[in-house]
Amino acid sequence: MRHIPVLLNETVSALALEPDSTVIDATLGGGGHAREILKLLGPKGTYVGIDADPTAIEGVELEANGTRVILVNENFRHIKTIVAEHQLQPNAILADLGWRTDQFEESGKGFSFHNDEPLLMTFGDPSKHLFTADDVVNEWGEESLKDIIRGYGEERFAGRIAKAIVQAREQGRIKTAHALAEIIAAAVPVFGRPSKIHPATRTFQAIRIAVNDELGALKEFLEEGFQALAPGGRFAIISFHSLEDRMVKRFWNEQIAADLAIRLHKKPIIADESERAENPRSRSAKLRIIEKI
């Protein structure tokens, strides 16, 4: 299934690139932003694509046109190390916090509740993670489950869902994403089900965030990325859910209040009506940009 980048033109335009710019694309994904960025860079420019998923690095095809291209299979939380290793001072940093369609539908890791896949939900190699979704679902206590489902998923029925998971695993280990989704769906009352999303959506989001320490990684990335950014450089983030967006907004405001950055847009940029019609996932996307002083 083809992945469609969200807010593509708005994001690349906002980076204000020159032919000799050094750009860090911290979420390479399917290469949608990369291809547009490379059109603007010349032989003296540098493009750095980072992705925690090795399949993104292995599968992307880019036309460099003489531009220096560096691809790194790593979590973007390690941007400080990547910058030091390659001796970079980026003029622009971009991160699209959304997911590639194939990561959900073809990962084999249980990200999608529609597929009968093992419960992993890890970015990259599961052996490099402290725990997987299988551990969370089958080993964590009911209170811990409730806390992450409510905190990371913002799920109003977190208590019911946590209790249902604990009761279900007493009958046998919960092994697949589909099995977990059915347990969650049965726990959510009909009157409380969102009309447009599966009742397991928020719980799957919460477990995935916990497994990959997504908010911790984002915090490190924002701090280290801003520090690495060249004066006058721009930092752009596309977020898709409120937890991430609040974190980005708070960090942006802190830099502005400290006279370290300026705000380029009073409000976040969102997709226009035509993009929302063509790509429904763009409806929740918010683009925030700051420029380092």
C-alpha positions as CSV (number, residue, x, y, z in Angstrom):
1,M,0.0,0.0,0.0
2,R,1.4,3.4,-1.0
3,H,2.3,5.8,1.8
4,I,1.3,9.4,1.2
5,P,3.5,12.0,3.1
6,V,1.4,14.5,5.0
7,L,1.8,18.3,4.6
8,L,4.7,17.6,2.1
9,N,4.9,20.9,0.3
10,E,4.2,23.0,3.5
11,T,7.0,21.2,5.4
12,V,9.7,21.3,2.7
13,S,8.9,25.0,1.9
14,A,9.1,25.9,5.6
15,L,12.6,24.6,5.9
16,A,13.8,27.4,3.6
17,L,16.6,25.3,2.1
18,E,19.5,26.5,0.0
19,P,21.5,24.3,-2.5
20,D,24.3,24.0,0.1
21,S,22.1,23.3,3.1
22,T,22.6,20.4,5.5
23,V,19.3,18.7,6.3
24,I,18.5,16.0,8.8
25,D,15.3,14.1,8.0
26,A,15.0,12.3,11.3
27,T,12.1,10.0,10.1
28,L,13.1,8.8,6.6
29,G,10.1,6.5,6.3
30,G,9.2,5.9,2.7
31,G,11.4,8.8,1.5
32,G,8.5,11.1,0.6
33,H,10.0,14.2,2.2
34,A,13.5,13.1,1.2
35,R,12.8,13.2,-2.5
36,E,11.4,16.7,-2.3
37,I,14.3,17.9,-0.2
38,L,16.9,16.4,-2.6
39,K,15.3,18.4,-5.5
40,L,16.4,21.6,-3.7
41,L,19.9,20.5,-2.7
42,G,23.0,20.7,-4.9
43,P,26.5,19.1,-4.9
44,K,27.5,21.1,-1.8
45,G,24.4,20.1,0.1
46,T,24.0,17.2,2.6
47,Y,21.0,15.1,3.2
48,V,20.9,12.8,6.3
49,G,18.0,10.3,6.6
50,I,17.5,8.6,9.9
51,D,15.1,5.7,10.7
52,A,14.8,3.2,13.5
53,D,13.3,0.7,11.1
54,P,16.0,-1.0,9.0
55,T,13.5,-1.8,6.3
56,A,13.1,2.0,5.6
57,I,16.9,2.3,5.1
58,E,17.0,-0.8,2.9
59,G,14.0,-0.1,0.8
60,V,14.3,3.6,0.0
61,E,15.4,4.7,-3.5
62,L,16.7,8.3,-3.8
63,E,18.1,10.3,-6.6
64,A,20.9,12.4,-5.1
65,N,21.9,14.5,-8.1
66,G,25.4,14.9,-6.6
67,T,24.2,15.7,-3.1
68,R,26.0,14.0,-0.2
69,V,23.5,11.4,1.2
70,I,23.9,9.7,4.6
71,L,21.4,7.1,5.7
72,V,21.5,6.0,9.4
73,N,19.5,3.1,10.9
74,E,19.1,4.5,14.4
75,N,16.4,6.0,16.7
76,F,16.3,9.8,16.3
77,R,16.9,10.1,20.1
78,H,20.6,9.6,19.2
79,I,20.8,12.6,17.0
80,K,23.7,14.1,19.1
81,T,25.8,11.0,18.4
82,I,24.9,11.0,14.7
83,V,25.8,14.7,14.3
84,A,29.1,14.2,16.0
85,E,30.0,11.1,14.1
86,H,29.5,12.7,10.7
87,Q,30.7,16.2,11.8
88,L,27.4,17.9,10.9
89,Q,25.9,21.3,11.7
90,P,22.4,21.1,10.2
91,N,20.6,24.1,8.7
92,A,17.3,22.2,9.0
93,I,15.8,19.3,10.9
94,L,12.6,17.6,10.1
95,A,10.6,14.8,11.9
96,D,7.3,13.4,10.7
97,L,6.0,11.5,13.8
98,G,3.4,9.6,11.8
99,W,3.7,6.0,10.6
100,R,4.3,4.5,7.2
101,T,1.3,2.5,6.0
102,D,3.4,-0.6,5.5
103,Q,4.6,-0.4,9.1
104,F,1.1,-1.1,10.2
105,E,-0.1,-3.4,7.5
106,E,3.1,-5.5,6.6
107,S,5.3,-5.3,9.7
108,G,4.6,-8.8,11.1
109,K,5.0,-7.1,14.5
110,G,1.4,-6.7,15.6
111,F,1.0,-2.9,15.1
112,S,-2.3,-3.5,13.4
113,F,-5.3,-5.0,15.2
114,H,-6.6,-6.3,11.9
115,N,-3.8,-8.8,11.4
116,D,-3.1,-12.1,13.2
117,E,0.6,-11.2,14.0
118,P,2.7,-11.7,17.1
119,L,2.7,-9.0,19.7
120,L,6.0,-7.2,19.4
121,M,5.3,-3.5,18.3
122,T,9.0,-2.7,18.3
123,F,10.8,-0.3,16.1
124,G,13.6,-2.3,14.5
125,D,15.1,-5.4,16.3
126,P,13.0,-6.7,19.2
127,S,16.1,-8.0,20.9
128,K,17.3,-4.4,21.4
129,H,14.2,-3.4,23.4
130,L,13.8,-3.9,27.2
131,F,10.3,-5.4,26.6
132,T,7.8,-6.1,23.8
133,A,4.1,-5.7,23.6
134,D,3.8,-9.4,24.5
135,D,5.5,-8.7,27.8
136,V,3.3,-5.7,28.5
137,V,0.1,-7.6,27.8
138,N,1.0,-10.8,29.5
139,E,3.2,-9.8,32.4
140,W,2.4,-6.3,33.5
141,G,0.0,-5.8,36.5
142,E,-3.5,-4.5,36.1
143,E,-2.7,-1.1,37.6
144,S,0.3,-0.6,35.3
145,L,-1.8,-1.5,32.3
146,K,-4.5,0.9,33.3
147,D,-1.9,3.7,33.8
148,I,-0.3,3.4,30.4
149,I,-3.6,2.9,28.5
150,R,-5.0,6.0,30.2
151,G,-1.8,8.0,30.1
152,Y,-0.5,7.2,26.7
153,G,-3.8,6.3,25.0
154,E,-6.0,8.8,26.7
155,E,-8.6,6.0,26.8
156,R,-11.6,6.7,29.1
157,F,-12.2,2.9,29.6
158,A,-8.6,2.1,30.6
159,G,-9.7,0.4,33.8
160,R,-12.2,-1.9,32.0
161,I,-9.7,-2.8,29.3
162,A,-6.9,-3.5,31.8
163,K,-9.1,-5.8,33.8
164,A,-10.3,-7.6,30.7
165,I,-6.7,-8.2,29.5
166,V,-5.7,-9.7,32.9
167,Q,-8.8,-11.9,33.0
168,A,-8.2,-13.1,29.5
169,R,-4.6,-14.1,30.0
170,E,-5.6,-16.2,33.0
171,Q,-7.1,-18.6,30.4
172,G,-3.9,-18.6,28.3
173,R,-1.2,-16.3,27.0
174,I,-2.5,-13.6,24.6
175,K,-0.3,-14.2,21.6
176,T,-1.5,-12.1,18.6
177,A,-2.6,-8.5,17.8
178,H,-6.0,-9.7,16.6
179,A,-6.7,-11.7,19.8
180,L,-5.8,-8.6,21.9
181,A,-8.0,-6.4,19.8
182,E,-11.0,-8.7,20.3
183,I,-10.5,-8.6,24.1
184,I,-10.3,-4.8,24.1
185,A,-13.4,-4.5,21.8
186,A,-15.4,-6.7,24.1
187,A,-14.4,-4.6,27.1
188,V,-15.5,-1.2,25.6
189,P,-19.2,-0.6,26.0
190,V,-21.1,0.1,22.8
191,F,-22.1,3.6,23.9
192,G,-18.5,4.5,24.5
193,R,-17.1,3.4,21.1
194,P,-15.8,6.1,18.8
195,S,-17.8,6.1,15.5
196,K,-14.8,6.4,13.2
197,I,-12.0,4.3,14.9
198,H,-11.7,0.8,16.1
199,P,-12.2,0.6,19.9
200,A,-8.7,-0.9,20.3
201,T,-7.0,2.0,18.6
202,R,-6.0,4.0,21.7
203,T,-4.9,1.0,23.6
204,F,-2.6,-0.2,20.8
205,Q,-1.2,3.3,20.6
206,A,-0.5,3.3,24.3
207,I,1.3,-0.1,24.3
208,R,3.3,0.9,21.2
209,I,4.4,4.2,22.9
210,A,5.4,2.3,26.1
211,V,7.4,-0.4,24.2
212,N,9.4,2.2,22.2
213,D,9.6,4.9,24.9
214,E,8.4,7.3,22.2
215,L,7.8,10.3,24.4
216,G,11.2,9.9,26.1
217,A,12.8,9.6,22.7
218,L,11.0,12.7,21.4
219,K,12.1,14.7,24.4
220,E,15.8,13.8,23.8
221,F,15.5,14.4,20.1
222,L,14.0,17.9,20.6
223,E,16.7,18.9,23.1
224,E,19.7,17.5,21.3
225,G,18.4,18.4,17.9
226,F,17.9,22.1,18.8
227,Q,21.3,22.2,20.3
228,A,22.9,20.8,17.1
229,L,21.0,23.1,14.8
230,A,23.0,25.9,13.2
231,P,22.0,29.5,14.0
232,G,19.3,30.6,11.7
233,G,18.4,26.9,11.1
234,R,14.8,25.7,11.2
235,F,13.3,22.8,13.1
236,A,10.0,21.3,11.9
237,I,7.9,18.6,13.5
238,I,4.7,17.0,12.2
239,S,2.7,15.4,15.1
240,F,-0.4,13.3,14.9
241,H,-1.7,12.9,18.5
242,S,-2.1,15.3,21.4
243,L,0.7,13.9,23.7
244,E,3.4,14.5,21.0
245,D,1.9,17.9,20.0
246,R,1.8,19.2,23.5
247,M,5.4,18.1,24.1
248,V,6.6,19.9,20.9
249,K,4.5,23.0,21.6
250,R,5.9,23.2,25.2
251,F,9.5,22.8,24.0
252,W,9.0,25.4,21.2
253,N,7.6,27.9,23.8
254,E,10.5,27.3,26.2
255,Q,13.0,28.2,23.5
256,I,11.1,31.3,22.4
257,A,10.7,32.5,26.0
258,A,14.5,32.1,26.5
259,D,15.1,34.2,23.3
260,L,16.8,31.2,21.6
261,A,14.2,30.9,18.8
262,I,11.5,32.7,17.0
263,R,8.0,31.4,16.1
264,L,7.3,31.3,12.4
265,H,3.6,30.6,12.6
266,K,1.2,31.7,15.3
267,K,-0.8,28.5,15.0
268,P,0.2,25.0,13.8
269,I,-0.1,24.4,10.1
270,I,-2.8,21.8,9.2
271,A,-3.8,20.1,6.0
272,D,-6.2,21.9,3.7
273,E,-9.6,20.5,2.7
274,S,-8.3,18.8,-0.5
275,E,-5.5,17.0,1.3
276,R,-7.8,15.8,4.0
277,A,-10.1,14.4,1.4
278,E,-7.3,12.6,-0.5
279,N,-5.5,11.4,2.7
280,P,-7.7,11.0,5.7
281,R,-4.7,10.4,8.1
282,S,-3.7,14.1,7.4
283,R,-6.7,15.3,9.4
284,S,-4.9,15.0,12.7
285,A,-1.6,16.3,11.5
286,K,-0.1,19.4,13.0
287,L,3.1,21.1,11.7
288,R,5.1,23.3,14.1
289,I,8.2,25.2,13.1
290,I,10.7,27.4,14.9
291,E,13.9,29.1,13.8
292,K,17.0,29.2,16.0
293,I,18.3,32.6,16.8
